[in-house]
């Protein structure tokens, strides 16, 4: 006969296990795992109205808790991540989308009317989070999603299908350090490029260092090389007065502002929800 456990009992034991593994969000992570595998909401956990006696289901939950105890990201364990107005498949083929990037999309959506039908370039599309969210926000636009990783592009394409926007997106293999941009110019260039220094990466949590692709996180020249390259090729990418929006590192504002002179005008930096200068906004110069 199978053992029977209450959901609340599983929550308490699993939280204690993860806490011993120094998982900072132990209780919250267990709530997510239980909600996912039992297909219940978090309130039902605390109502303690469910019993789990199915061995297969118990093993799935135990396995998920053990994976989290080894610092595997919750998003990989659940297989999905919510981002802005979409749900995305999430695995080690691409960087897990961050709340900062979600806020960047929110800022872009406040910049344009929903009827915007221009062309958008998304550099370093990864999971496709930015591209897909902008397609949903602007149904008349076309997004060109570029990435140098074929694995990332395959994941982004799966997510475009999952969210019903494949007809709005064109995926292209592209390395901005090596390839010439020879395509039609766009109205908006948006990017969340690598911007961590090697030292910052070394000090990052295991969830980042061991599971996110290194090339999607770290850039040479103290994290600024990729941002500088993107800024330098904006004349080839953007139409006259086209807009660039780029996520940047927390201490890079001064260097980027200085470098942007001659490439961009109307330069402003917007802060993320933690008050950090996180987003470069500028328009192209011709």
N, C-alpha and C positions, 0 to 999 in steps of 0.2 A: 504493500500500500504506500502511495506517495505521501511525503510529508506535506503538511498544510501550513502556510504562513499567511499572516495578515499583511496587507500592503504597508501598514504603518510599522510593523515589526521589521519588514525588509528595509524600509526607509532608515530606521534607526541603526540597524546593524551595518548597512552599507555606508551610511554617513560616517560612522565611527571608523570603518575600514579606510575610507578615503582620507579622513582627517589624519590618521596615522601615517598616510603616505604624503602628507603635507600638501594636499590639494586645497587651494584657498577657498574654492567655491563648492566644497564637498556636498553640503545639503542640497544646494540648488541643482548641482549636476545629477544627483540621485533622483530628484524630482523629475527632471527632464527624461532621464532614462526610464523611470517607471511609467511616466505618462506616455512615452513613445511605445514601449513594448506591451503595455496593458491597454493602450488606447483609451485612457481615461484622462480627465483634466486634473490639475494639481489639487483642487479643492477636495476631490473624491479621495485622494490619498489620506487626508486628515479626517475625513468623515469615517474612515476605517470600515467601509462597508464591503470591501472586496477581500476575498481569500484566493490565494494562489496555490494550487495543488498540482498543476500540470508540470511534469518533470522537464519537458522540453522548454516550456516558457521560463521556468525557474533557471534553467541552464543558460538560456539566452541572456537573462538579466545578470546572472553571476558573471558570465563572460564579459559583458559590457562594463560591469563595475571593475573587473580586473584590468581591462584595457585602459580604463580611465585612471586606475591606480598606477599604471605604467606611464602616465602623462600623455597618452594619446588624446588628441583634442576631442572634445565632446561632439563637435560637428562631424568628424569622421566616423565616430561610433554610431551616431544617429543616421548618418548618410545624407543629411540635408542641413541647410542653413536658411533662415529667413533674412531677406535683404530688401529693404525699402518696401516695394509692393509685389515682390515675387518670392517663391520658394525655390531654392537651387539645390541641385545635387552637388555634394561636396566630398572630395577625396584628395589623395596626395598628388594628383596631377596638376593642381594649381593652388595658389595662395588662398587661404580662407578669407573671405571678405570681412573687412573690419567696420566697426561703427563709424569711424572717421570717414571712410569712403562712402558709406550710406548717407552721411550728412552732406558730403560733397554733391551727391546726386540731388539731394533735397534743395541745395542752393541753386543748382543748375535749373531745376524745375521751376523755381521762383523767378528765374531770369527770363524764361520764354513763356509765351502763351501756349495752351494745349494744342492749338491749331498749327503750331510750328511745323513746317514741312521741309526744313533744310537738310543738308547732309551732315552727318556726324562721324568723326573718326574716333575710335576708342583704341588707344595704344596700350598694349599689354593687357589684353582682355581677360586673361585668366579663366575664371569660372564663367565669364560672360556677365557678371553681376551688373556692371555699369551699363553695358550695351543693352541688355534685356530690360532693365528698369527704365531706361530712356525710351525704348520702343513702346513700352506699356504706357509711359507718361505722354508720349507724343506719337499717336498712332499713324500720322501721315509722314513721319520722317523715315529716312533710310540710314542705317548705321553700318559702318565698315569697321569690323572688329579684327584687329591685327595682334598677332603674337608670334614670337620666335619658336615657341614650343608646340609641336604637333599634338602632344598629349593634352595641353591646355585647350587647344582649338577643338579637339574631339569632345572634351568635357563641356566647353561652351556651346557647341552645337547641340549636344544632348539637352542642355538646359534651355536652349532656344526652342527646341521641339516641345519640351515639357511645359513651357510657358506660352506656347502658341504664337511665337513671333518670328519663326524661321524665315517667313516671307519678307521680313523687314531688314534682315541682317545678312551681310556678305562677309564671310570669314576669309582671311588671307594670312598666309605664313609670311612673316616680315620681321627682319632684324634691323632696327633703326641705326645700329652701328655699322652695318655692312651693306644694306640694300638701299638703292636709290628709290625715292618716292616718285613714281611716274604716273600716279592716278589722278583722277579729277579732284579739284580742290573742294574743300569742305567749309561749312559755315561754323562748325564747332569742332575743336580738338580737345578731347578729354583724356586724362591719363592718371593712373596710380602706378607710377614707375618704381623700380627699386630705389630706395633712398637711405637705407641703413648703412652705416660704416661697418667695417669688419669688427671693430671693437664693440659696437652696439649689438651686433649679432652674437658675439661671444658671451655677452652678458644677458642675452634674452632667455626667457623661460624654455624648458625642454619642449613644450608644445610647439614652439616656434622653430627652435633649432633642429629638432629631429623629424619634424613632419611637414613643414612648409618648404617649398623648393627654394634653395639658397639663391638661385639666380633671380627669383622674383622679389627678393628682399634686399640684397646687398649690391651696392655700386662702389666702384673705385673712386678715388679722389675724395675720401671721407664721406662717401655717400651721394655725391653731387654729380657724378659723371653723366648718368643717364638723363637727369633733368636738363643739364646743359645741352646735351645732344638734341633732345626734343625741342628745346627753345630755339636752337640754331637752325633747325629745318622747318620751322613754322612758315617761312615764306613759300616753301614748296607745297605745303599742306593746306594752308588757309586762304580763303578768298580775302579780298580787301575788307578790312574791319572785322574779319573773322575772329571768333573768341577762342582763347585757350584757357582751360581750367586744369590745373595740375596739382596733385597732392604732393606735399614736400615734408622734409624732416623738421623737427622742432627747433633746430638752431640754424637753419639754412636761409632764412629770410634775407639777411644782408647780402650774402654772396650771390643769391639768385637775383635780387634786385639790381645789383651792380652788373651782373652778366647780361641781364635782359635788355639793357640799354642798347639800341641799335637793331634789336629784333622785335621788341614789343613796345606798345604805348598804352596809356591808360592803365598802368600797372597798379593793382591793389592786392593786398593780402588779407584774407579772411580767416578768422579764428574758428577752431573746432569747439565742441561743447565743453572742453576743459580749459578754454581760453588760450590755446596755443596757436600761433600763426601757422596754419596747416595747408592753406590753399592759395595758390597763385591764380589770379585772374588778370588777363591782359588781352589786348587786341593786336592784330598783325600790322606791320608797317610795310608799305610798298612805295 
